[in-house]
Amino acid sequence: MPSIRAPASKQTATLQVAVKCRPLTDSERRRSRHIIQVIDDKNVVVLDPDLSKDYLELIQNRTKERRYSFDHVYAPGCSNADVYKNISSTIAGVVQGLNATVFAYGSTGSGKTYTMVGTHSDPGLMVLSFRTIFDLVKKDDSKDTFEVSCSYLEVYNEVIYDLLEKSSGHLELREDPEHGIMVAGLRSIKVHSADKILELLNIGNSRRKTESTEANSTSSRSHAVLEITVKRKQKGQYGSQVLRGKLALVDLAGSERASETNNSGQKLRDGANINRSLLALANCINALGKQNKKGLAYVPYRNSKLTRILKDGLSGNSRTVMVATVSPADDQYHHTTNTLKYADRAKEIKTHVHKNIGHLDTHVEDYKRMIDNLQVEVSRLKMELAEKEHQLSVKPTEKAADNELSWLNILSQETGENVQERINLQKALFELEETNKRNRMELQHLDDAIARQQVNDKDSAVLQALTSRRQVILDNIRDNDEAGY
């Protein structure tokens, strides 16, 4: 009995963390001190601006400096192109069927949107990324065909909107067994050039919620996610293998203090929702950091729609880059140290990367391979039949010919039945594999639900029902595994 093919091998990747320090603004130069020192391309020092703590250095032999090490550190004079040089290889993997996530993290006014979107003279990581994708597609010398599509959404006050729709309604998150977290009703547009994506990006940004606050004249009030999907069809006899790479480019809204922004009314409520979703993201980063250091830990992805959308980028099938943006002004010391603290913890996060090969297309490929083998066998049998017919034409007696024809008819019938039985057996194996995939997906969801219930109420009836259902699914998986061998 033929064995079911194993899934694509996974590789463990560590989340790549970079820190980008913006220059002081003109107003900050007049009223603020510079508290960040970039030692080299991997180390940064933050100075505590509180002069009342100077006694620590004199009396307790303690330093007020906070030192951090990251994969990359960029001084205020660095451009977005300098940042992109070190992450371009991650972007290039999307054309080969790998997932990638790039997001900027930091407080309001620290330079997140500038880093992700940029300007005409200094394009951001979003623009540089999709230019790279189309350059690679253009230079590809294989006979593969490429299909590139993009979508653009924002999460505003825990509601998802489509930035490529003029009057978008509220969109809902759905969990697909094969593709993971998806946004139902989100528009995906096929594009044929980097300029077209840039046009869509500009349209989406014009619809994005921004406000002027005392901390930032154009503060982003929503989290924006630009997703680019590259479908690569590898040409063969049947053109059956399809690689699907996905690039998620995330521009987060910035955390803020009401005392700094002097917001009130709707702006104040917006700020509270922004802080709540960013706190959920920070809690996920904390839990994932502990998980990789100490073992199993519950990760609260469901506390925010933002964290559910970023789930793959934080712990799933994705090569992920986090760019922590910080301000060097002394009045931003609290925000700067918080950002660097979470960036330091994010270094411990690991993801599991593998190429995305569509399950349906893979099964079609299996069917085609099976048909090829059967066609070879049919050709061989036809040759045997032709040889027997030739032998019959030279036999002297009609009785001998009748006996041979009868034997050939029986052989032909048995061969046909054998071929059909093998086809039915292959189909049954594929159906069994699909059932097991659905069972394992449900088992994962049940484990997550049981973990949440155990935190809240260990003796609840819901926990008992979930546990019973989990046992049923385990029994089904065991029975299916036994049937497959």
Protein Blocks (a to p, Z undefined) as FASTA:
>chain_A
ZZddddddddddddddddddddddfklmmmpccfbdcfblmbccdddfblklmmmmmmno
pafbdcdddfbdcdfkbcfklmmmmmmmmmmmmmnopacdddddddehilpmmmmnopmk
lccfklmmmmmmmmmmmmpcbfbdcdddddddddeehiacdfkbfbacdddddddfklop
adehiacdddfbfklmmmmmmmmmmmpccdddfkbmbbcfbdcddddddddddddfkopa
ccddddddddddddddfklnopghjllmmmmmmmmmmmmmmmmmmmmmmmmmnopadddf
klpfklmmmmmmmmmccdddddddddfbfklmmmmmmmmmmmmmmmmpccdddddddfkl
mmmmmmmmmmmmmmmmmmmmmmmmmmmmmmmmmpfbfklmmmmmmmmmmmmmmmmmmmmm
mmmmmmmmmmmmmmmmmmmmmmmmmmmmmmmmmmmommbmklmmmmmmmmmmmmmmmmmm
mmmZZ
